[in-house]
Amino acid sequence: MEIRHQNSPKEVATFNTQQLRDTFLIEKLFEADQISFVYSHYDRVIVGGSAPVNQTLSLPNPEGLKANFFLERREIGIINVGGKGQIIVDGTSYDVNKMDCVYAGKGVKSIEFKSLEAGDPAKFFWLSSPAHQTYPTKLLTKEQANPTNMGAAETANQRTIYKYIHLDGIQSCQLVMGLTVLHSGSVWNTMPPHTHDRRMEVYCYFDVPENQRVLHLMGDPAETRHIWTANHQALISPPWSIHSGCGTASYSFIWGMAGENQVFTDMDGVQVSDLR
C-alpha cells in the first residue's frame, strides 16, 4: 500500500512538474487481475482500483491498517467504469454495469470483484474512508442516480451529474461519491472552480479518448498548477485546492469526497477573474 502525506499550499507552490505528478497523480489503477490502492493522509482516504479479468479479486487487508479486516473501521464506495461485473459483499452478489455504484459499510468482512466477460472486463474504482457508524450495503444503478443537467454549450461545460452516495441517496458515514459526464463538444469541468476546506476530493477520469488528455487544474486559487491526465488516472485534491479541468475532447470523471461535511453544495466559490 503506497502512502502519501499531506502538503501545504506554500510547499506545493514550489513543486516542479514531476513533484506534482508524484504527489497528486495516481497513474496506474487498473492493472489486469490486480488491486491497486493509495493511502492518502488527506482525511485518511484510500483510493483504489480493481481490474479483474481472468480471476476474482478479493479486497486485501494491508498490514498498515492495523485492522482485522479492511472495513473493520472503514466504509467503501465502488463505481464500475468498465464492462459488466459483479461485486460480492459478504457472500451476496451484486450485478454492476458501467456507471453503477455499490456502497458497503463498516463491519463488512469480505468484498470480491469479478468480471462477467474477460474480453470486456469490469474496472472498479473505489474510495474508502474511516467510519464510526454502520450503514447497509446498497447498489444504485446509473438510471437510479437522479441525473441532473448543468452548464451550457456556449461555455463548453454542458454536462450531466449523477449522485450516488450523498445525503439524499445512499447513506454513508462520511463518503460522498458521484460522477459527471461531459456532453459532446464540452470540455470544461468545475468551472467556475471552488474549494471546500471541510473535505478532500478525488477525481478519476474515464472515457478519455485514446491519444487525448485532460488538463487538470489544482492548487491555491492565487497559485494554480496543472497536471496532464490520461484515461483511467486519478488525482488527489487537497481541501484547500481548486479541482477543475479542460479536456482536448469530451470525457467523464468520478468525484469522491470525505471529511466533516456531506452537504454536496458546501463549497467556497472562486471567481474566474481571481484565478492566477
GUKETOR-175024 format. One record per residue (C-alpha): residue number from 1; residue in three letters; chain; x, y, z. Coordinates in nm, 4 decimals. Example, Ala and Ser with C-alpha at 12.3 -4.5 7.8 and 13.67 -1.06 7.14 Angstrom:
2
> 1, ALA, A, 1.2300, -0.4500, 0.7800;
> 2, SER, A, 1.3670, -0.1060, 0.7140;
END
This chain:
276
> 1, MET, A, 0.0000, 0.0000, 0.0000;
> 2, GLU, A, 0.1532, 0.3278, -0.1118;
> 3, ILE, A, 0.1236, 0.6078, 0.1448;
> 4, ARG, A, 0.1091, 0.9758, 0.0511;
> 5, HIS, A, 0.1362, 1.2546, 0.3055;
> 6, GLN, A, -0.0248, 1.5975, 0.3212;
> 7, ASN, A, 0.1292, 1.9063, 0.1667;
> 8, SER, A, 0.0716, 2.2739, 0.2424;
> 9, PRO, A, -0.0200, 2.5347, -0.0225;
> 10, LYS, A, 0.3142, 2.7069, 0.0351;
> 11, GLU, A, 0.5027, 2.3820, -0.0246;
> 12, VAL, A, 0.3068, 2.2864, -0.3375;
> 13, ALA, A, 0.3717, 2.6299, -0.4897;
> 14, THR, A, 0.7409, 2.5305, -0.5181;
> 15, PHE, A, 0.6829, 2.1926, -0.6888;
> 16, ASN, A, 0.8048, 2.1176, -1.0380;
> 17, THR, A, 0.6072, 1.9064, -1.2838;
> 18, GLN, A, 0.7377, 1.5691, -1.1660;
> 19, GLN, A, 0.6887, 1.6545, -0.7991;
> 20, LEU, A, 0.3254, 1.7479, -0.8687;
> 21, ARG, A, 0.2660, 1.4226, -1.0541;
> 22, ASP, A, 0.4377, 1.2098, -0.7898;
> 23, THR, A, 0.2362, 1.3734, -0.5110;
> 24, PHE, A, -0.1154, 1.4041, -0.6528;
> 25, LEU, A, -0.1499, 1.1846, -0.9642;
> 26, ILE, A, -0.2260, 0.8121, -0.9490;
> 27, GLU, A, -0.1218, 0.6837, -1.2912;
> 28, LYS, A, -0.1923, 0.3100, -1.2709;
> 29, LEU, A, -0.5212, 0.1991, -1.1187;
> 30, PHE, A, -0.6469, -0.0784, -1.3442;
> 31, GLU, A, -0.3725, -0.3353, -1.3946;
> 32, ALA, A, -0.5130, -0.6693, -1.5156;
> 33, ASP, A, -0.6013, -0.9080, -1.2316;
> 34, GLN, A, -0.4617, -0.6727, -0.9696;
> 35, ILE, A, -0.5883, -0.4429, -0.6953;
> 36, SER, A, -0.4093, -0.1093, -0.6678;
> 37, PHE, A, -0.4514, 0.1437, -0.3898;
> 38, VAL, A, -0.3005, 0.4546, -0.2358;
> 39, TYR, A, -0.3451, 0.5683, 0.1239;
> 40, SER, A, -0.3738, 0.9467, 0.1437;
> 41, HIS, A, -0.3311, 1.1347, 0.4695;
> 42, TYR, A, -0.5919, 1.3851, 0.3462;
> 43, ASP, A, -0.8835, 1.2656, 0.5616;
> 44, ARG, A, -0.7197, 0.9182, 0.5567;
> 45, VAL, A, -0.8942, 0.8242, 0.2320;
> 46, ILE, A, -0.7796, 0.5178, 0.0395;
> 47, VAL, A, -0.8043, 0.5453, -0.3394;
> 48, GLY, A, -0.8221, 0.2146, -0.5219;
> 49, GLY, A, -0.8806, 0.0337, -0.8480;
> 50, SER, A, -0.9663, -0.3307, -0.9158;
> 51, ALA, A, -0.9368, -0.4838, -1.2625;
> 52, PRO, A, -1.0431, -0.8498, -1.2594;
> 53, VAL, A, -1.0012, -1.0197, -1.5967;
> 54, ASN, A, -0.9411, -1.3927, -1.5519;
> 55, GLN, A, -0.9617, -1.4012, -1.1721;
> 56, THR, A, -1.1966, -1.2979, -0.8951;
> 57, LEU, A, -1.0107, -1.0465, -0.6791;
> 58, SER, A, -1.0542, -1.0121, -0.3042;
> 59, LEU, A, -1.0098, -0.6825, -0.1221;
> 60, PRO, A, -0.6929, -0.7328, 0.0845;
> 61, ASN, A, -0.6229, -0.6172, 0.4366;
> 62, PRO, A, -0.2941, -0.4224, 0.4306;
> 63, GLU, A, -0.0822, -0.4608, 0.7408;
> 64, GLY, A, -0.0560, -0.0840, 0.7635;
> 65, LEU, A, -0.4261, -0.0520, 0.8565;
> 66, LYS, A, -0.3669, -0.2477, 1.1787;
> 67, ALA, A, -0.7165, -0.3940, 1.1379;
> 68, ASN, A, -0.8596, -0.7447, 1.1491;
> 69, PHE, A, -1.0191, -0.6839, 0.8057;
> 70, PHE, A, -1.0254, -0.3921, 0.5627;
> 71, LEU, A, -1.3643, -0.2486, 0.6618;
> 72, GLU, A, -1.3329, -0.3074, 1.0358;
> 73, ARG, A, -1.3232, 0.0710, 1.0850;
> 74, ARG, A, -1.3945, 0.1885, 0.7309;
> 75, GLU, A, -1.6602, 0.2214, 0.4603;
> 76, ILE, A, -1.6217, 0.1952, 0.0830;
> 77, GLY, A, -1.7878, 0.3254, -0.2328;
> 78, ILE, A, -1.7283, 0.1434, -0.5638;
> 79, ILE, A, -1.8173, 0.2578, -0.9178;
> 80, ASN, A, -1.7668, 0.0465, -1.2298;
> 81, VAL, A, -1.6155, 0.2261, -1.5317;
> 82, GLY, A, -1.5701, -0.0845, -1.7481;
> 83, GLY, A, -1.7662, -0.3858, -1.8710;
> 84, LYS, A, -2.0246, -0.5895, -1.6821;
> 85, GLY, A, -1.9100, -0.7185, -1.3468;
> 86, GLN, A, -2.0086, -0.8436, -1.0051;
> 87, ILE, A, -1.9265, -0.7208, -0.6571;
> 88, ILE, A, -1.9667, -0.9864, -0.3892;
> 89, VAL, A, -2.0190, -0.8423, -0.0395;
> 90, ASP, A, -2.0054, -1.0966, 0.2442;
> 91, GLY, A, -2.1300, -1.3635, 0.0032;
> 92, THR, A, -2.4100, -1.1611, -0.1606;
> 93, SER, A, -2.3556, -1.0848, -0.5319;
> 94, TYR, A, -2.4486, -0.7560, -0.6970;
> 95, ASP, A, -2.4503, -0.7265, -1.0767;
> 96, VAL, A, -2.2786, -0.3991, -1.1643;
> 97, ASN, A, -2.2940, -0.2437, -1.5101;
> 98, LYS, A, -2.0902, 0.0525, -1.6258;
> 99, MET, A, -2.1528, 0.3589, -1.4040;
> 100, ASP, A, -2.3363, 0.1594, -1.1361;
> 101, CYS, A, -2.2321, 0.2046, -0.7725;
> 102, VAL, A, -2.2114, -0.0238, -0.4686;
> 103, TYR, A, -2.1636, 0.1015, -0.1129;
> 104, ALA, A, -2.0511, -0.1233, 0.1734;
> 105, GLY, A, -2.0322, -0.0046, 0.5311;
> 106, LYS, A, -1.8246, -0.0529, 0.8412;
> 107, GLY, A, -1.8116, -0.4144, 0.9538;
> 108, VAL, A, -1.8310, -0.5847, 0.6137;
> 109, LYS, A, -1.5676, -0.8583, 0.6200;
> 110, SER, A, -1.5329, -0.9622, 0.2576;
> 111, ILE, A, -1.5523, -0.7858, -0.0801;
> 112, GLU, A, -1.4739, -0.9611, -0.4085;
> 113, PHE, A, -1.4531, -0.8161, -0.7603;
> 114, LYS, A, -1.5405, -1.0164, -1.0717;
> 115, SER, A, -1.5769, -0.9524, -1.4465;
> 116, LEU, A, -1.8507, -1.1317, -1.6381;
> 117, GLU, A, -1.6657, -1.1160, -1.9732;
> 118, ALA, A, -1.2861, -1.1367, -1.9934;
> 119, GLY, A, -1.2974, -0.9688, -2.3342;
> 120, ASP, A, -1.4701, -0.6635, -2.1853;
> 121, PRO, A, -1.3625, -0.6640, -1.8198;
> 122, ALA, A, -1.5066, -0.4533, -1.5425;
> 123, LYS, A, -1.2951, -0.1763, -1.3931;
> 124, PHE, A, -1.3905, -0.0877, -1.0379;
> 125, PHE, A, -1.2817, 0.2479, -0.8971;
> 126, TRP, A, -1.3268, 0.2808, -0.5232;
> 127, LEU, A, -1.2778, 0.5136, -0.2283;
> 128, SER, A, -1.2650, 0.4161, 0.1365;
> 129, SER, A, -1.2741, 0.6447, 0.4384;
> 130, PRO, A, -1.2802, 0.5903, 0.8150;
> 131, ALA, A, -1.6296, 0.5275, 0.9547;
> 132, HIS, A, -1.7727, 0.5368, 1.3048;
> 133, GLN, A, -2.1254, 0.4195, 1.2180;
> 134, THR, A, -2.2601, 0.1268, 1.0171;
> 135, TYR, A, -2.4817, 0.1695, 0.7118;
> 136, PRO, A, -2.6234, -0.1152, 0.4978;
> 137, THR, A, -2.4785, -0.2356, 0.1697;
> 138, LYS, A, -2.6625, -0.0903, -0.1287;
> 139, LEU, A, -2.6489, -0.0987, -0.5087;
> 140, LEU, A, -2.7535, 0.2126, -0.7022;
> 141, THR, A, -2.7660, 0.1951, -1.0808;
> 142, LYS, A, -2.6841, 0.4788, -1.3167;
> 143, GLU, A, -3.0536, 0.5053, -1.4021;
> 144, GLN, A, -3.1458, 0.5459, -1.0329;
> 145, ALA, A, -2.8881, 0.8189, -0.9693;
> 146, ASN, A, -3.1206, 1.1120, -1.0412;
> 147, PRO, A, -2.9159, 1.2699, -1.3228;
> 148, THR, A, -2.9004, 1.6493, -1.3287;
> 149, ASN, A, -2.8089, 1.8528, -1.6364;
> 150, MET, A, -2.5903, 2.1587, -1.5835;
> 151, GLY, A, -2.3840, 2.4080, -1.7813;
> 152, ALA, A, -2.4260, 2.5188, -2.1405;
> 153, ALA, A, -2.2753, 2.4562, -2.4814;
> 154, GLU, A, -2.1867, 2.8256, -2.5037;
> 155, THR, A, -1.9443, 2.7893, -2.2103;
> 156, ALA, A, -1.8225, 2.4439, -2.3206;
> 157, ASN, A, -1.9329, 2.2855, -1.9915;
> 158, GLN, A, -2.2665, 2.1176, -2.0699;
> 159, ARG, A, -2.2700, 1.8089, -1.8503;
> 160, THR, A, -2.4817, 1.5550, -1.6641;
> 161, ILE, A, -2.4134, 1.4885, -1.2964;
> 162, TYR, A, -2.5019, 1.1567, -1.1311;
> 163, LYS, A, -2.5086, 1.1464, -0.7498;
> 164, TYR, A, -2.4782, 0.8109, -0.5740;
> 165, ILE, A, -2.3526, 0.8389, -0.2160;
> 166, HIS, A, -2.4875, 1.1589, -0.0589;
> 167, LEU, A, -2.7413, 1.2816, 0.1961;
> 168, ASP, A, -3.0389, 1.2174, -0.0342;
> 169, GLY, A, -2.9032, 0.8966, -0.1900;
> 170, ILE, A, -2.7039, 0.6056, -0.0491;
> 171, GLN, A, -2.6432, 0.6804, 0.3173;
> 172, SER, A, -2.2862, 0.6736, 0.4482;
> 173, CYS, A, -2.0843, 0.7881, 0.7439;
> 174, GLN, A, -1.8751, 1.0475, 0.5580;
> 175, LEU, A, -1.8256, 0.9366, 0.1963;
> 176, VAL, A, -1.9811, 1.1360, -0.0889;
> 177, MET, A, -1.9488, 0.9980, -0.4444;
> 178, GLY, A, -2.0849, 1.0524, -0.7918;
> 179, LEU, A, -1.9755, 1.1160, -1.1475;
> 180, THR, A, -2.0008, 1.3704, -1.4256;
> 181, VAL, A, -2.0382, 1.3098, -1.7996;
> 182, LEU, A, -1.9391, 1.5932, -2.0344;
> 183, HIS, A, -2.1629, 1.6299, -2.3392;
> 184, SER, A, -2.0155, 1.6151, -2.6879;
> 185, GLY, A, -1.8319, 1.9384, -2.7610;
> 186, SER, A, -1.7998, 2.0362, -2.3944;
> 187, VAL, A, -1.4609, 2.0128, -2.2264;
> 188, TRP, A, -1.4614, 2.2176, -1.9027;
> 189, ASN, A, -1.5437, 2.0692, -1.5628;
> 190, THR, A, -1.5978, 2.2530, -1.2338;
> 191, MET, A, -1.5615, 2.5978, -1.3845;
> 192, PRO, A, -1.6041, 2.8412, -1.2145;
> 193, PRO, A, -1.3987, 2.6451, -0.9600;
> 194, HIS, A, -1.4314, 2.6101, -0.5852;
> 195, THR, A, -1.2583, 2.4784, -0.2762;
> 196, HIS, A, -1.4039, 2.3173, 0.0375;
> 197, ASP, A, -1.1811, 2.3176, 0.3431;
> 198, ARG, A, -1.4174, 2.0749, 0.5158;
> 199, ARG, A, -1.3293, 1.7798, 0.2916;
> 200, MET, A, -1.0764, 1.6471, 0.0433;
> 201, GLU, A, -1.1706, 1.5253, -0.3038;
> 202, VAL, A, -1.0531, 1.2690, -0.5569;
> 203, TYR, A, -1.1141, 1.2713, -0.9321;
> 204, CYS, A, -1.0894, 0.9641, -1.1573;
> 205, TYR, A, -1.1047, 1.0440, -1.5276;
> 206, PHE, A, -1.2537, 0.7850, -1.7636;
> 207, ASP, A, -1.3841, 0.7650, -2.1199;
> 208, VAL, A, -1.0989, 0.9943, -2.2215;
> 209, PRO, A, -1.0462, 0.9087, -2.5915;
> 210, GLU, A, -0.7199, 0.7470, -2.6964;
> 211, ASN, A, -0.4401, 0.9993, -2.7510;
> 212, GLN, A, -0.6462, 1.2722, -2.5822;
> 213, ARG, A, -0.5821, 1.4233, -2.2381;
> 214, VAL, A, -0.7428, 1.6293, -1.9624;
> 215, LEU, A, -0.5553, 1.9310, -1.8282;
> 216, HIS, A, -0.6364, 1.9051, -1.4563;
> 217, LEU, A, -0.6065, 2.2326, -1.2658;
> 218, MET, A, -0.5218, 2.2391, -0.8949;
> 219, GLY, A, -0.3580, 2.4497, -0.6270;
> 220, ASP, A, -0.4388, 2.7611, -0.4296;
> 221, PRO, A, -0.6628, 2.9857, -0.6444;
> 222, ALA, A, -0.3904, 3.2517, -0.6480;
> 223, GLU, A, -0.1123, 2.9951, -0.7190;
> 224, THR, A, -0.2623, 2.7419, -0.9608;
> 225, ARG, A, -0.0789, 2.4435, -1.1058;
> 226, HIS, A, -0.1708, 2.1850, -1.3697;
> 227, ILE, A, -0.1265, 1.8131, -1.4349;
> 228, TRP, A, -0.1863, 1.6482, -1.7728;
> 229, THR, A, -0.4038, 1.3432, -1.7101;
> 230, ALA, A, -0.4827, 1.0353, -1.9214;
> 231, ASN, A, -0.7719, 0.7909, -1.9274;
> 232, HIS, A, -0.8255, 0.5871, -1.6090;
> 233, GLN, A, -0.5993, 0.8028, -1.3963;
> 234, ALA, A, -0.6934, 0.9637, -1.0647;
> 235, LEU, A, -0.5903, 1.2774, -0.8797;
> 236, ILE, A, -0.5931, 1.3614, -0.5099;
> 237, SER, A, -0.7171, 1.7128, -0.4383;
> 238, PRO, A, -0.6342, 1.8745, -0.1010;
> 239, PRO, A, -0.9180, 2.0607, 0.0750;
> 240, TRP, A, -0.7507, 2.3962, 0.0076;
> 241, SER, A, -0.7070, 2.3316, -0.3644;
> 242, ILE, A, -0.9284, 2.4011, -0.6621;
> 243, HIS, A, -1.0082, 2.0952, -0.8763;
> 244, SER, A, -1.1053, 2.1701, -1.2305;
> 245, GLY, A, -1.0130, 2.0563, -1.5770;
> 246, CYS, A, -1.0276, 2.1086, -1.9514;
> 247, GLY, A, -1.0052, 1.8234, -2.1998;
> 248, THR, A, -0.8791, 1.8023, -2.5539;
> 249, ALA, A, -1.2058, 1.6119, -2.6134;
> 250, SER, A, -1.5169, 1.5283, -2.4089;
> 251, TYR, A, -1.4712, 1.2861, -2.1177;
> 252, SER, A, -1.6228, 1.1693, -1.7882;
> 253, PHE, A, -1.4960, 1.1596, -1.4315;
> 254, ILE, A, -1.5821, 1.0186, -1.0908;
> 255, TRP, A, -1.5679, 1.2572, -0.7979;
> 256, GLY, A, -1.5480, 1.1415, -0.4395;
> 257, MET, A, -1.5110, 1.3283, -0.1122;
> 258, ALA, A, -1.4650, 1.2654, 0.2576;
> 259, GLY, A, -1.4347, 1.4938, 0.5558;
> 260, GLU, A, -1.6542, 1.6541, 0.8145;
> 261, ASN, A, -1.9435, 1.7703, 0.5947;
> 262, GLN, A, -2.1518, 1.5672, 0.3473;
> 263, VAL, A, -2.3603, 1.8566, 0.2102;
> 264, PHE, A, -2.2992, 1.8470, -0.1652;
> 265, THR, A, -2.3349, 2.2238, -0.2058;
> 266, ASP, A, -2.0905, 2.3034, 0.0771;
> 267, MET, A, -1.8211, 2.4777, -0.1256;
> 268, ASP, A, -1.6334, 2.8056, -0.1318;
> 269, GLY, A, -1.6713, 2.9527, -0.4785;
> 270, VAL, A, -1.3829, 3.1159, -0.6626;
> 271, GLN, A, -1.4367, 3.3829, -0.9279;
> 272, VAL, A, -1.2712, 3.3114, -1.2607;
> 273, SER, A, -1.1277, 3.6627, -1.2516;
> 274, ASP, A, -0.9477, 3.5783, -0.9249;
> 275, LEU, A, -0.7562, 3.2803, -1.0650;
> 276, ARG, A, -0.3818, 3.3176, -1.1053;
END
